Amino acid sequence: MLYSAYELQRAWLGTASNWAMVGAQLLDNPVLPMGYMGIGPAAASALKVFAHLYEERGKPEFDIQPVEVDGASLPVSEAVVLEKPFGNLRRFVRDGLPADAPKLLIVAPMSGHYATLLRGTVQRMVANQEVYITDWADARLVPLSEGHFDLDDYIDYIIEFLQFIGPNTHMLAVCQPSVPAFAATAVMAAAKDPCRPATLTMMGGPIDTRASPTSVNDLAMDKPLSWFENNVIATVPLTYPGGGRKVYPGFLQLAGFMSMNLSDHMMSHYEMFKHMTLGDHDSAARTKQFYDEYLSVCDMTAEFYLQTIEHVFQAHSLPKGEFNHRGKLIDPDAIRDTALLAIEGELDDISGIGQTKAALGIAEHLPKDKKKYLLAKDCGHYGIFNGSKWRTKIAPVVEQWFRAHPTVKD
């Protein structure tokens, strides 16, 4: 019922968006006088902002641009190298990359946004690394015949991707996947898997949410698991390939994130309106580009979402040594040669300070020279993996970590 109501609202607003754009184009038409006087320009700008906010969106493209290396602009090739029902492994490599360049697996969040949210992360790292990323599927597009997808499956996917890429791959997990990425590393270390990662970088991840809990953590901890199951889990309508699948809809996740900083989002759209009215199209385009990505959402399977709430935010299974994979207890102490880098943002309001750093403590017998912590000053959650501070302050530390720990011991 919830999903069907949303689909009805989306259809209404989509129609309104289309009519708003028609109105804006009429007001902007140079043969009509309204575009040059009175409230014409302001009305056109307002209609464009409304149309953009409620327009139909699908999965964005990565659209990785050529990179500058030694004064030369080098194109980047993109390809899906491994296909799986709930997510593909996508590869990016620039022209002229040395054969011995580090291999990097970026584990994208499965949290309502597409992996393209990490476009800036890929763009920065592809200059010096052979980059792979977990391109998770929208659960509403995965038929029921493909089965379920939970935390165990997520960990299995990471392991399979690392084995496909090969030994001495570096792994970077952004936010939510820090927990399953750490778990996958421990599982592979215990098995002496030669493809266990050479390094694991965790960025703004909820390894132990008991440290500096945020409003996101409070919501997850204050309500019983049954509340989430009864209030935020919906059934995909039969009009989609995944019809009948139980999911946590992306539109609910987006609503939650928007409500955390609603005034900021309203101000951003007001500024976008002003830029359009004043003819500052470059500034308006930057805001539009950000929201094109931010407002593009996808669903995640109910079982994965509920297990994440239970084990990461309520039971704190990993830091308490109670996290299982396929019925077998995960041993963080098995990590003895994968170098760990924990990165946190000073202003992060999603993963509080200390939550990611906790990973360094639970890998108890990992040598100190294989542990590093970075607190990124004046960085919020998104700033640690995107934007100027990521490009100039954080990424160089990550790359230096790769080169300091190029391999694991057999």
C-alpha positions as CSV (number, residue, x, y, z in Angstrom):
1,M,0.0,0.0,0.0
2,L,2.8,2.4,0.9
3,Y,4.7,1.8,-2.4
4,S,1.5,2.1,-4.4
5,A,0.6,5.4,-2.7
6,Y,4.1,6.7,-3.5
7,E,3.8,5.6,-7.2
8,L,0.5,7.5,-7.4
9,Q,2.1,10.7,-5.9
10,R,5.1,10.3,-8.2
11,A,2.9,10.1,-11.3
12,W,1.0,13.3,-10.2
13,L,4.2,15.2,-9.5
14,G,5.9,13.9,-12.6
15,T,3.0,15.4,-14.7
16,A,3.2,18.7,-12.8
17,S,6.9,18.7,-13.4
18,N,6.4,18.4,-17.1
19,W,3.8,21.2,-17.2
20,A,6.1,23.4,-15.1
21,M,8.9,22.9,-17.7
22,V,6.5,23.8,-20.5
23,G,5.5,27.0,-18.7
24,A,9.2,27.9,-18.1
25,Q,10.0,27.4,-21.8
26,L,7.1,29.6,-22.8
27,L,8.3,32.4,-20.4
28,D,11.8,32.0,-21.8
29,N,10.7,32.2,-25.4
30,P,12.5,35.2,-26.9
31,V,9.5,36.1,-29.1
32,L,7.3,36.6,-26.0
33,P,7.6,39.9,-24.0
34,M,7.0,38.2,-20.6
35,G,10.5,36.9,-20.5
36,Y,11.9,40.4,-20.4
37,M,9.8,42.3,-17.9
38,G,7.9,42.1,-14.7
39,I,7.8,38.7,-12.9
40,G,8.5,36.8,-16.1
41,P,12.1,35.8,-15.4
42,A,11.4,35.0,-11.7
43,A,8.4,32.9,-12.6
44,A,10.4,31.0,-15.2
45,S,13.1,30.3,-12.7
46,A,10.6,29.1,-10.1
47,L,9.0,26.8,-12.6
48,K,12.4,25.3,-13.5
49,V,13.3,24.7,-9.9
50,F,10.0,22.9,-9.3
51,A,10.3,20.9,-12.5
52,H,13.8,19.8,-11.6
53,L,12.8,18.8,-8.1
54,Y,10.1,16.4,-9.3
55,E,11.3,15.2,-12.7
56,E,11.6,11.5,-13.4
57,R,15.0,10.1,-12.5
58,G,16.7,6.8,-13.3
59,K,20.2,5.6,-12.6
60,P,22.8,8.3,-13.4
61,E,25.8,7.6,-15.5
62,F,29.3,7.6,-14.0
63,D,30.5,9.9,-16.7
64,I,34.1,9.8,-15.6
65,Q,36.1,12.5,-17.3
66,P,39.6,12.3,-18.8
67,V,42.3,12.8,-16.2
68,E,45.3,15.1,-16.3
69,V,48.6,13.3,-16.0
70,D,51.9,15.1,-16.6
71,G,50.1,17.8,-18.6
72,A,48.3,15.3,-20.8
73,S,44.5,14.6,-20.9
74,L,44.0,10.9,-20.8
75,P,40.6,9.2,-21.4
76,V,39.2,6.7,-19.0
77,S,37.6,3.4,-20.2
78,E,34.6,1.9,-18.3
79,A,33.3,-1.7,-18.5
80,V,31.3,-4.2,-16.5
81,V,33.7,-7.1,-15.9
82,L,31.5,-9.3,-13.7
83,E,27.7,-9.5,-13.6
84,K,25.7,-10.6,-10.6
85,P,22.0,-10.4,-9.9
86,F,22.3,-7.9,-7.1
87,G,25.3,-5.9,-8.3
88,N,28.0,-5.8,-11.0
89,L,31.7,-5.2,-10.7
90,R,32.6,-2.2,-12.8
91,R,36.1,-1.3,-13.9
92,F,37.7,2.0,-14.8
93,V,41.2,2.4,-16.2
94,R,42.9,5.4,-17.8
95,D,45.0,5.3,-20.8
96,G,48.7,4.8,-20.1
97,L,48.3,3.4,-16.6
98,P,51.5,1.6,-15.6
99,A,51.1,-2.2,-15.5
100,D,52.2,-2.3,-11.9
101,A,49.7,0.4,-10.7
102,P,47.7,-0.5,-7.6
103,K,44.4,-2.2,-8.0
104,L,41.6,-0.7,-6.0
105,L,38.1,-2.0,-5.1
106,I,35.7,0.7,-4.0
107,V,32.8,-0.8,-2.0
108,A,29.9,1.6,-2.5
109,P,27.1,1.9,0.1
110,M,23.9,0.0,-0.4
111,S,21.9,2.7,1.3
112,G,19.4,4.1,-1.1
113,H,21.7,5.8,-3.5
114,Y,23.4,4.4,-6.6
115,A,27.1,3.8,-6.7
116,T,27.4,6.8,-8.9
117,L,27.2,8.9,-5.7
118,L,30.9,8.0,-5.5
119,R,31.7,9.5,-8.9
120,G,34.1,12.0,-7.3
121,T,35.8,9.2,-5.5
122,V,36.4,7.2,-8.7
123,Q,37.4,10.3,-10.6
124,R,40.2,11.1,-8.2
125,M,41.5,7.6,-7.7
126,V,41.5,6.6,-11.4
127,A,44.4,8.8,-12.2
128,N,46.9,6.5,-10.4
129,Q,45.0,3.2,-9.7
130,E,43.1,0.6,-11.7
131,V,39.7,1.2,-10.1
132,Y,36.8,-1.3,-9.6
133,I,33.5,-0.4,-7.9
134,T,30.6,-2.4,-6.6
135,D,27.7,-1.2,-8.8
136,W,24.7,-2.4,-6.7
137,A,21.4,-3.1,-8.3
138,D,18.1,-1.5,-7.6
139,A,16.3,-4.2,-5.7
140,R,12.9,-3.4,-7.3
141,L,14.5,-4.4,-10.7
142,V,15.7,-7.8,-9.5
143,P,13.1,-10.6,-10.1
144,L,12.1,-12.8,-7.1
145,S,13.5,-15.8,-9.0
146,E,17.0,-14.5,-8.2
147,G,16.4,-15.2,-4.5
148,H,17.2,-13.0,-1.5
149,F,20.2,-10.7,-0.6
150,D,21.3,-10.2,3.0
151,L,24.4,-9.3,4.9
152,D,25.9,-12.8,4.3
153,D,25.4,-12.3,0.6
154,Y,26.9,-8.9,0.7
155,I,30.0,-10.3,2.3
156,D,30.1,-13.1,-0.3
157,Y,29.9,-10.6,-3.1
158,I,32.9,-8.6,-1.7
159,I,34.9,-11.8,-1.4
160,E,34.0,-12.9,-4.9
161,F,34.9,-9.5,-6.3
162,L,38.3,-9.5,-4.6
163,Q,39.0,-13.0,-5.9
164,F,38.1,-12.0,-9.4
165,I,40.4,-8.9,-9.3
166,G,43.2,-11.0,-7.8
167,P,45.9,-10.8,-5.1
168,N,47.1,-7.6,-3.5
169,T,44.0,-5.5,-4.3
170,H,43.4,-2.5,-2.1
171,M,39.9,-2.0,-0.8
172,L,38.1,1.2,0.1
173,A,34.7,1.1,1.8
174,V,32.6,4.3,2.1
175,C,30.2,4.5,5.0
176,Q,27.8,1.6,5.5
177,P,29.9,-1.1,3.8
178,S,32.8,-0.6,6.2
179,V,31.2,-3.3,8.4
180,P,30.8,-6.0,5.7
181,A,34.1,-5.0,4.1
182,F,35.9,-5.5,7.5
183,A,34.0,-8.8,8.0
184,A,35.0,-10.0,4.5
185,T,38.6,-9.1,5.2
186,A,38.5,-11.1,8.5
187,V,36.8,-14.1,6.8
188,M,39.5,-14.1,4.0
189,A,42.3,-13.7,6.5
190,A,41.1,-16.6,8.6
191,A,41.0,-18.8,5.4
192,K,44.5,-17.5,4.3
193,D,42.9,-16.5,1.1
194,P,45.7,-15.2,-1.2
195,C,43.2,-12.6,-2.5
196,R,42.6,-10.9,0.9
197,P,43.1,-7.2,0.5
198,A,46.5,-5.6,0.9
199,T,44.9,-2.6,2.6
200,L,41.4,-1.8,3.8
201,T,40.4,1.9,4.0
202,M,37.2,2.6,5.9
203,M,35.7,6.1,5.5
204,G,32.9,7.3,7.8
205,G,31.8,3.8,8.6
206,P,29.6,2.6,11.5
207,I,32.0,0.0,12.9
208,D,30.9,0.7,16.5
209,T,28.0,3.1,16.7
210,R,28.2,3.3,20.5
211,A,30.9,5.9,20.0
212,S,29.6,9.4,19.5
213,P,26.1,8.3,18.4
214,T,24.4,10.6,15.9
215,S,20.7,11.2,15.2
216,V,20.8,8.4,12.6
217,N,22.1,6.0,15.3
218,D,19.6,7.2,17.8
219,L,16.7,6.4,15.5
220,A,18.0,2.9,14.8
221,M,18.5,2.2,18.5
222,D,15.4,3.8,20.0
223,K,12.9,1.6,18.1
224,P,12.6,-2.2,18.1
225,L,13.4,-4.2,15.0
226,S,9.7,-5.0,14.6
227,W,8.9,-1.3,14.2
228,F,11.2,-1.0,11.2
229,E,9.7,-4.2,9.7
230,N,6.1,-2.9,10.2
231,N,6.7,0.7,9.2
232,V,9.4,1.1,6.5
233,I,9.3,-2.2,4.6
234,A,7.2,-2.2,1.5
235,T,6.3,-4.6,-1.3
236,V,7.5,-3.7,-4.8
237,P,4.5,-3.2,-7.2
238,L,4.0,-5.8,-9.9
239,T,4.7,-3.2,-12.6
240,Y,8.5,-3.6,-11.8
241,P,10.6,-6.7,-12.6
242,G,11.1,-7.2,-8.9
243,G,7.3,-7.1,-8.2
244,G,6.4,-8.8,-4.9
245,R,9.9,-8.3,-3.4
246,K,10.0,-6.9,0.1
247,V,12.3,-3.8,0.2
248,Y,13.3,-0.7,2.1
249,P,12.3,1.9,-0.6
250,G,14.9,4.4,-1.7
251,F,12.3,7.2,-1.4
252,L,12.0,6.6,2.3
253,Q,15.7,6.6,2.8
254,L,15.9,9.9,0.9
255,A,13.1,11.4,3.0
256,G,15.1,10.5,6.1
257,F,18.3,12.1,4.9
258,M,16.4,15.2,3.6
259,S,14.7,15.7,6.9
260,M,18.0,15.8,8.8
261,N,19.0,19.0,7.0
262,L,15.7,20.2,5.5
263,S,16.5,23.9,5.9
264,D,19.8,23.5,4.1
265,H,18.1,21.7,1.2
266,M,15.4,24.4,1.0
267,M,18.0,27.1,1.0
268,S,20.0,25.4,-1.7
269,H,17.0,25.4,-4.0
270,Y,16.2,29.0,-3.1
271,E,19.8,29.9,-4.1
272,M,19.4,27.9,-7.3
273,F,16.3,30.0,-8.0
274,K,18.2,33.2,-7.4
275,H,21.1,32.1,-9.6
276,M,18.7,31.4,-12.4
277,T,16.9,34.7,-12.1
278,L,20.1,36.6,-12.1
279,G,21.5,34.7,-15.0
280,D,24.2,32.9,-13.1
281,H,23.7,29.7,-14.9
282,D,27.0,28.1,-13.9
283,S,26.2,28.3,-10.2
284,A,22.6,27.0,-10.8
285,A,24.0,24.1,-12.9
286,R,26.3,23.0,-10.1
287,T,23.4,22.9,-7.6
288,K,21.3,21.0,-10.2
289,Q,24.1,18.5,-10.8
290,F,24.4,17.7,-7.1
291,Y,20.6,17.2,-6.7
292,D,20.4,15.1,-9.9
293,E,22.6,12.6,-8.1
294,Y,21.2,13.1,-4.6
295,L,17.6,12.7,-5.6
296,S,18.3,9.5,-7.7
297,V,17.4,6.7,-5.3
298,C,17.1,2.9,-5.4
299,D,15.6,0.2,-3.2
300,M,17.5,-2.3,-1.0
301,T,16.2,-5.7,0.0
302,A,14.3,-5.9,3.3
303,E,16.5,-8.7,4.7
304,F,19.7,-6.7,4.1
305,Y,18.3,-3.5,5.6
306,L,16.8,-5.2,8.7
307,Q,20.0,-7.2,9.4
308,T,22.0,-4.0,9.1
309,I,19.8,-2.3,11.6
310,E,20.0,-5.3,13.9
311,H,23.7,-6.2,13.8
312,V,25.3,-2.8,13.1
313,F,23.1,-0.3,15.0
314,Q,21.3,-2.3,17.7
315,A,23.4,-5.4,18.7
316,H,26.8,-4.0,17.8
317,S,27.7,-7.5,16.8
318,L,31.1,-6.8,15.1
319,P,32.8,-4.8,17.9
320,K,31.4,-7.2,20.5
321,G,32.8,-10.2,18.7
322,E,29.3,-11.7,18.0
323,F,29.1,-11.2,14.2
324,N,28.5,-14.3,12.2
325,H,29.0,-15.2,8.5
326,R,27.2,-18.2,7.2
327,G,26.7,-19.4,10.8
328,K,30.4,-19.1,11.7
329,L,31.7,-16.5,14.1
330,I,33.8,-13.9,12.5
331,D,37.2,-13.4,14.2
332,P,38.5,-9.8,13.8
333,D,41.8,-10.9,15.3
334,A,42.4,-13.0,12.2
335,I,43.4,-9.8,10.4
336,R,47.2,-9.9,10.8
337,D,48.6,-8.4,7.6
338,T,45.9,-6.3,5.9
339,A,46.8,-2.7,6.7
340,L,43.9,-0.7,8.1
341,L,43.2,3.0,7.5
342,A,40.3,4.6,9.3
343,I,39.1,8.0,8.1
344,E,36.5,10.2,9.8
345,G,35.1,13.7,9.2
346,E,35.3,16.2,12.0
347,L,31.8,17.5,11.1
348,D,30.2,14.1,10.2
349,D,26.6,14.0,11.4
350,I,25.9,10.5,10.1
351,S,28.9,8.5,11.5
352,G,30.2,10.1,14.7
353,I,33.9,10.5,15.6
354,G,35.3,7.2,16.9
355,Q,32.9,4.9,15.1
356,T,35.3,4.1,12.3
357,K,38.4,4.3,14.4
358,A,37.0,1.4,16.5
359,A,38.1,-1.0,13.7
360,L,41.7,-0.4,14.6
361,G,41.1,-1.6,18.2
362,I,39.2,-4.8,17.4
363,A,42.0,-6.0,15.0
364,E,43.9,-6.5,18.2
365,H,47.1,-8.2,17.0
366,L,47.5,-6.3,13.8
367,P,50.9,-4.5,14.1
368,K,50.8,-0.8,14.9
369,D,52.6,0.1,11.7
370,K,49.7,-1.4,9.8
371,K,47.1,0.8,11.5
372,K,46.5,4.5,10.7
373,Y,43.8,7.0,11.7
374,L,42.9,10.3,9.9
375,L,40.5,12.9,11.2
376,A,39.6,15.1,8.3
377,K,39.3,18.7,9.6
378,D,36.2,20.7,8.6
379,C,34.8,17.7,6.7
380,G,31.2,16.5,6.9
381,H,30.1,13.0,5.9
382,Y,30.1,13.6,2.1
383,G,33.2,15.7,2.2
384,I,35.5,12.8,3.1
385,F,34.9,11.1,-0.2
386,N,34.0,13.9,-2.5
387,G,34.9,17.5,-3.1
388,S,38.1,19.6,-2.8
389,K,39.2,18.3,0.6
390,W,38.9,14.7,-0.6
391,R,40.9,15.4,-3.7
392,T,43.7,17.4,-2.1
393,K,43.9,16.4,1.5
394,I,42.5,12.9,2.0
395,A,43.1,11.0,-1.3
396,P,46.9,11.6,-1.2
397,V,46.9,10.0,2.3
398,V,45.0,7.0,1.0
399,E,47.3,6.6,-2.0
400,Q,50.4,6.9,0.2
401,W,48.9,4.1,2.4
402,F,48.5,1.9,-0.7
403,R,52.2,2.3,-1.6
404,A,53.4,1.8,1.9
405,H,51.6,-1.6,2.0
406,P,51.6,-3.0,-1.5
407,T,51.2,-6.7,-0.6
408,V,50.1,-9.1,2.1
409,K,52.3,-11.8,3.5
410,D,51.5,-15.4,2.6
